[in-house]
Amino acid sequence: MRVHNDSGRRLELILEPYGSDHWLMPGETFVVVTDGSPAEPFQVDCAAGSMTVHVHGGMGWVEDTDGNEVECAHQRPPAAESGRRGGAFGRVVRRLRTGSS
């Protein structure tokens, strides 16, 4: 699922159930990917300045439009640092998805 920020501000994209945050700059596009194939793979909730994508039936991750994985905390503004988990969970998901250790 492609997500494009056509606003004039940074947009927070939260991927659940992982709680990972990925920040899109104005004009930027990310792609939310899942390895599951349910009839409804995503649920999207929007709020001012943020979008939450819930992945159903499989693992999910975020890529740029070239297919490169976008890490948790990508372009996170300093004011959003407190209370965040960081990128460790994203690394665990990537290892599970790729089978690497």
C-alpha positions, -999 to 999 in steps of 0.1 A, spaced: 0 0 0 15 33 -11 14 62 14 22 97 1 26 129 21 10 157 1 9 180 31 34 208 38 45 191 70 63 159 82 38 130 85 42 103 111 35 68 98 30 43 126 30 6 118 11 -17 141 12 -41 159 49 -32 161 46 5 171 74 15 147 74 51 135 85 62 101 84 99 92 76 111 57 88 145 46 64 166 24 62 150 -11 77 117 0 61 83 -6 66 51 14 51 16 7 37 -5 35 42 -42 26 29 -74 42 38 -110 35 3 -121 44 -25 -124 19 -58 -119 38 -87 -103 20 -82 -71 41 -44 -68 48 -45 -33 63 -66 -10 84 -57 26 83 -65 52 110 -57 89 104 -52 118 128 -38 153 124 -1 148 115 -1 110 117 -14 78 100 -15 44 117 -15 13 95 -25 -19 112 -11 -50 94 -34 -81 95 -23 -117 88 14 -116 84 45 -95 90 46 -59 78 73 -34 70 79 -1 53 99 5 21 108 34 0 96 35 -36 128 18 -47 121 -12 -24 146 -4 3 134 -10 38 128 21 59 140 17 95 120 26 125 126 62 136 134 73 100 135 111 100 120 112 135 120 148 147 139 154 180 107 165 198 92 130 192 122 111 207 108 107 242 87 76 248 97 58 216 110 22 214 137 28 188 147 5 160 153 -28 178 119 -43 171 123 -36 134 156 -55 133 138 -85 150 110 -84 124 136 -82 96 155 -112 109 123 -132 111 112 -121 76 146 -129 60 156 -159 81 189 -143 91 203 -142 126 
